[in-house]
Amino acid sequence: MKEYDFVVIGSGIAGLSFALKVAMHGSVAVMTKRKGSDTNTAWAQGGIACVTSDEDSFELHVRDTLEAGAGLCDEGVVRTIVTEGPERIRELTELGLQFDEREISGHRELDLGKEGGHSKRRVLHVRDVTGKQIENTLLRELGRQSHVQLLENHMAVDLITAAKLGFAAEDRCLGVYVLDEKTGEVETIRSDRIVLATGGCGKVYVYTTNPDVATGDGVAMAWRAGVEIANMEFIQFHPTCLFHPQAKSFLISEAVRGEGGILRNNRGEDFMQRYDLRGSLAPRDIVARAIDAEIKRSGAKCVFLDITHRSPEFIQERFPHIYQTCLRFGIDMSKQAIPVVPAAHYQCGGIKTDVNGVTSMPGLYAIGEVACTGLHGANRLASNSLLEGLVVTHRAAITAVRTRSASKQKIPLPEWKSGNVQDVDELVVIYHNWDEIRRLMWDYVGIVRTDKRLQRASARLRNLLREIREFYWNFKVSVDLLELRNLAAVAALIVDSALCRKESRGLHYTLDYPTAGDSRFERDTVLSRG
Ligand code: SIN
């Protein structure tokens, strides 16, 4: 059995920053189920929202965040994250990350982007590859740390808790079972400080801007361990994912609309003017619903994002990645509008934590997209998540370093038992279930919901969960099977949470209760097993 002072699961901005911050305080293992850079962070295009300009203020950033969050943000958490942001950004630049600058009347200043719901330009970015640059910077720094082991192709199976071992009175996290994909063996890892930084769950939907790794692993594991999960009904759909048969999950950043891009329907109309005074740059929930309505009304397959009025030089300089990717699919965005559709993008709920990443289970921390700190409320303000990842991680690292398990008793951890199991020869069943979940979530639990559709989804998911449980106990575990198991658990949490909210608020819009904001529901949806 291996033992570490800190075990971090996930290698995006939150996981890597945490590992770097605690590296001086003990042994650290960072587990990641594919390569280190296979993360949602690496795909982030827009950037990091942070107050850095004289024309902006913390008060305005707080106000914009609260407004987007539709009554469910925790104002104290919002203030902490907004005001501590600049210090965390400074640390990132000290590691060598250079945000884009521009020349203004003879001096250089940060080139700030604008996105939906922001009253000021405040998004720091590195062209349209901000996440990739952050990921590379952090991974490079991690490689210099002798106390930190990066374990790639290691997928966490389940948390080991005192309650599961019969010590319910002093429940806490004791370790984790981890599948080493290369050997096929499940290892037992002991640590009294386990950090979940596994990102979101976009793959629960058939259309998503997320990479394949986003299968809700952290939320599913925490749920099975009895940890509190909050606000899973609030799934953010990004309005503009490239619509092309061969383009899988390619995001067209909101920054394109921030630089003047206009959404048009198949008749070329700037239809957003009919839905919101802010037009194409209205908050995401409004834009995604408007596109959904427009597509349903016209029977068209997509709408179009038009930035052809900006010069080709500007487009290629500001959006090199988007420009080149579109070109590969035969679309020159400087000459023609980009076909786009909404797609699942961000999980605003997650494992319930405070602003220090502390969960309801001692010894377990959650940071980044997997966590629900209270920053996003019912709808995340664009580009607030990387900021949250930095600020909460910093605080979680301080807290974890100071907090050791008070218990003297070292509970023995049982080794993983695979028993007399066979290899999965029925891979087709896994893929079938995987497709069924993603399709039913898209059709029944998407941008516009009804109780009837949610109940239908719930009934189907119960059957699938039963079937998957049988596989899990009868077959040797594999990454595919574990991901399917997690995906199904998270899908059920989204549906159950959505069924609890009998109103429309932020990202949860239901035709049964279309009027926004019923004061009886101005609270988080918190679920925990048992
Ligand atoms: C984008 O670039 O549009 C995504 C930014 C975000 O989701 O925060």
Boltz pocket constraint, residues with backbone or C-beta under 6 A from the ligand:
constraints:
  - pocket:
      binder: B
      contacts: [[A, 44], [A, 45], [A, 46], [A, 47], [A, 252], [A, 253], [A, 254], [A, 255], [A, 346], [A, 381], [A, 382], [A, 383], [A, 384], [A, 385]]
      max_distance: 6.0
